[in-house]
Amino acid sequence: MEIFEMREFDGHELVVFGHDARTGLRSIIAIHSTALGPAAGGCRMWPYAANAEAVTDVLRLSRGMSYKNAMAGLRFGGGKAVIIGDARQAKSRELFEAFGRFVDMLGGRYITAEDVGTTTTDMENVARVTSYVCGLGRKPGEAGGDPGPKTALGVYLGIKAAVRFRLGRSDLNGLSVAVQGVGGVGYYLCRLLAAEGVRLHVADVRRAAAQRACDEFNAVAVPVDSVLSEDVDVVAPCALGAILNAQSIPRLRARVVAGAANNQLAEDQDGAALQLAGILYAPDYVINAGGIISVAREYHRGATEAQVTTDIQQIPARLTEVFERARRENRPTNAVADQLARERIGRGAPRMVA
């Protein structure tokens, strides 16, 4: 595998492979940029079919974290980790301690947290052997803990901003939203949307998760392979990435795409396809920054949960800035967001002190 020649490599500073024979750990840590501070991003555990898939995923996710942290104004660069394995079967305390030692070897260049397939409990096991970890348990009122609900809050507020911009609506009552993936973020997003009178269509590869949303939020379960083409106002991708592509975009009937999943666009040009179709796309790393904002406040210490919420409430303004500039310049929203993120990384100084 020619990593340096991969399109996803994109000038990464460091890519490290970690292995522990005793626990079976196979992990990759990618550090895209430390221009704004130590690289921060969660650890994903996923049963990749091939090592090349894991490398591609971690590189895409790592660059996304650079852009996410820059747009959120955090004193963090961008990094990500993946553990190759089935989170439903291969977890153990020893595995995450081994991963923690791997993280610790980097001496603070990378700070980890939970992501798809990992939990607060897993990060507490990581914290047994390294201090370079967030997303841990916290005392009432303190910043920190599971970042999933914080990500959901930012996405909810971002959906409201996108609906206001594209549909001219100041509220969500009576609108329909299709949520793809109702796990650690999607479930909390459904709760917030349902409380505002949104009609929910939900899909998840785990039937029990979809049924839970139906039972609690009066949602309608739809097939996983057709959720993106539901006749709704908003599609909210909250599962894995690369789901907006040449095959799926022509089937979209929503006028807004705004969700929590990372790397929703399979290719950069898919943003132009959305623009051409008249669909407003909320760049994922702008709208889903609530979790990393919480992580940043936790890592730098001394902040309250109320301060985290205040920071997350700035997400709609950032999205609106991207939307307005994209309309003014007749450019795809992802291209505008990428340019803004690169400019901020190039300046090497964040706007917000976390």
N, C-alpha and C positions, 0 to 999 in steps of 0.2 A: 504494500500500500504506500503510494507516494503522497504522504501527508502534506508536504510543503507545496505540492502542485494542486491540491484540492481547492476548489472554489471556496469551500467553507473555511479553509485555513485563515484567510483574510488577515495575515500579519499577526497571528497569535504570538504572545511572548513566550509561552511555555505550555507544553502538553506532556503530562507525566502518566505513565502506566504503573499501577500498583497491583501486587499479587501477594497473597498470603496463603501458603499451601495448607496450613493447619485448619483454617476456617473456610477455605474455598473462595476468599475474596478475590474478585477480578474487578478492578476499578480504573477509571480514567479521570484525571483532573485536568481541565483546560483553563488557562488564564489568558484571556484575550488582551486585557489592558489594565495597567495599574497607574495610568496617568492621573487619575483623580483620587487614588487611594488603594488600599488592599482590595484585591478582587473578591467580590462577594456574589454568591449564588448558591442555590439549593443543590442537594444531592438526590438525583433520580435513581430509583431501582426499577429495572425493567428487563424482561427476558429477551434481549435482542437476539435475533436469529443468527447474526454474524457479527464478528468484531468490527467489521467495516461500518455496519449500521450504528454501532455504539459510538464510533469515532465521529461519524457525520453528525449524529445527534448532539454530542457534547460540544462540538465546535459551533454549531448553529446556536445552541442555547447560551454558550459562553459569550459570543458576540452580542446576542440579544441582551444579556445582562449588562454589558458595557453601555449599550444604548439606553437601557431602562434606567440604570443608575444615573447616567448623565442627564437624562430628561427630568428625572425626579430631583435633581440638584443635590445628590448625596455625595458624601466623602468616601465613595467606594468606586473601584474599578469593576471590571466584569470578569466573572469566572463561573464555572459550573463543574459538577462532578456527576458521573454515572457509576452505578454498580450493576454489573451484568448478572442478573438472576431474577427469579420469580419471587416477588415480594410476599406472595401468599404461602410459599413453602420453604424458602431458603434463608429466612431471617434467623438471627440469633444475637444474643448480647455480644458474644465473642466476635462475630462478623463486624459489628459496628465499632467495637473497640479497635479492631484491626484497621478499619477505615479511618478511625480517629488518629491512629498512629501515622497513617499515610498523610493525613492532613497536617499533622504536627510537624512532619519532616520539612514542610515548606516554610516553616518559621513565621507564619502570619501573612504570607503573600496571598493566601486564599482563606476565606471564611465561609464555612458551610452552614446549611440549614436544611429543613425538610423540603421535599418536593414530591412529585408523583411517586408513589410507592414507598415513601418514608414518612415517619410520624414524629411527634414530639418525644415519644418514648425512645425511638431510635436515636434522636439527637442527644438525649440524656445519657445514652450509652456511649455515644461519641465523646461527650463531655467528661467522661471518666478519665480520658487520656489526653485531652487537648482543650485549651481554652479558646481555640479559634472556631467556635460554633455558637449559633444562635437558634432561636425558635424553641427555647426551653421553657419550663414551667416558671411562673412568676407569682409574686404576691399580688393581692387585689389592688388595682389601680396603677400598677407598674407597667411600663412598656415591655412588650415581649410576648412569649407564648406562641401558640399555633398561629402562623401567619395567614392561614387559609381564610378565616372570616374577614381579615383586614383586606385581603385581595378582593374578596367578594364585595366589600363595601365600596372600594374604588371602582370596580366594574359597574356596580349599580349606579353610582353617581355619574360614571362615564356614559352609561346608556341614557340617562336623563339628559346629559349634555348633547349627545348625538341625536336624540329624538327632538330636542328643541331646535337643533340646527337644521336637520333634514325634514322633519315633519311639522315643525312649527308648533309643537305641543309643549306646554310647560309642566304637564303631569303625565303619568303613565296609565292612569285609570282607564280600563277598557281596552288597552292595547294588547296585542298578542306577541309573545316571545317564545321562540323555540330554543331550549337550552340543551346543548349536546354535551352530556357528561354531568352527572349530579353527584359527584364525589365531594372531596374536601373543600372545594370552592363552589362548585355548581349548586350544591345543596343549600349553602348559606345564601347564595345569590337568589335562588328560588324563594327562600323565605322573605327576603327583602322585597322582591318583586310582587309576591303574592299579597304582602301587606299593603301594597299600593293599588291593588285591584287589577293586576295583570293576569291575563288568561295564558296559562303556561302549557306548552307542549314539551315533553321531556323524553330523552332517550339516553340509555346507558347500556353498556355491554353486560352489566350486572343487573339482572332482572329485579332483584330485591331492592337495589338502589332506586330504580325508576319507580317501583311500586311505592316505596316510602314517600317519594315526592307526590305521587298521586294521592296517597292517603292523607298526607299532612297539608298539602297546598291545593287540593282539588285540581291537580294537573291532569293532562291527558297524555298517556304513554304512546309514543310513536316508534316505528322501527328505526334502528340505528342507521341503516343504510339510506333512509329517506328523510331524516330529520332536517337536513340542510335545505331541502326543497319544500318544506312546509309553507303553506300560504299564511304567513305571519308578517307582522310589522318589523320585527327584529329577530335576527339569528344571533345567538350567543354561544360560540364555540368554547367549551370549558373542558375539553379532553386533551388529546394529543395534537400535534401540529401538522402542518402541510396538508390541511384539509380543503383549502381554497386553491383550486387548480383549474386547468383547462377543461376538465371534465365536470367539476362541481359548479363552477361559477355560472355557466349557462342555465343551470337548473334552479338557481336561487330565485325566490319570489319576494323575499324581504327587501326593504329599502335601506336597512341599516344592518351592518355586521359589527357587533361589539361584544367581545367575550374575553374570558380569562386565559385561554390556551396560549402558550408561547409558539412563535413561529407559525402563525396560521397560514401565511402565504407560502405555497410550495416554491414559487419563484418570484423574484422582484417584479417581473412584468405582470403578475397576477393582480397587483394593485391597479395597474392601468386598465386591466380588463374590468375590474369592479367599477372604476370611474366611468368607463365607457358605457357600462350597463346602468348607470345612474344610481349605484349603490354606494352609500357612505360607509367607508371602512374606518373604524377606530383602531389605529395602529396598536398592536397587542401590547408592546412594551411600554406604551404610555398609559393605557387604561388599566393594566393589571399590576401597577407598581405598588399597590397598597401593602402587599406582604413584605416587600424588601424595604419599604419605608419603616414598617414595624421592626424589622430585623436591624436596620441602621440605628434606630432609637435605642433598641435593646443593647446593641453592641457598644455604643458610645456611652451608655448608662446615664442615670440621673433623670430620665424623662418619665412622664406619666402616660397612661393610656389616652388621656384626653389630648395630650400633645400629638400623639400618633394620629388620632382622629382629625385634628386640625390640619395636619400635614396632608392627610389623604384627601381632605376636602379641596385641595388645590388641583387635583387631577382634572376636574372638568375644565378649569381655565386653560390648562396646558393643551387639552384636546381641542378646545375651541380655537386656540391660537393656530394649531395645525390645520383645522378645518378651514378657517378663514384664509390662511395663506394659500392653501391648496386651491381654494375657489378663486382667489385673486390672481394666482399665477397659472391657473388651469393645469394643475399637476396632480398626480395621485397623492393621497395623504401619506402613504408609506414613504414615498420619495422625499416629501417635505420633512417628515419626522426624522428620517435617516440623516438628512443634511443637517438639521438642527443638532442632532446628537453628535455627529462627527465634529461639528464646529465647537461644541462644548468640550468634547474630549481633547480637541486640538489646543484649546485655550488652557487646558490643564487645571482649571479651578472650578469647583462647583458653585452654584448660586445659593444653595441653602446649606446652612450649617446644621448637621444632624446631631 
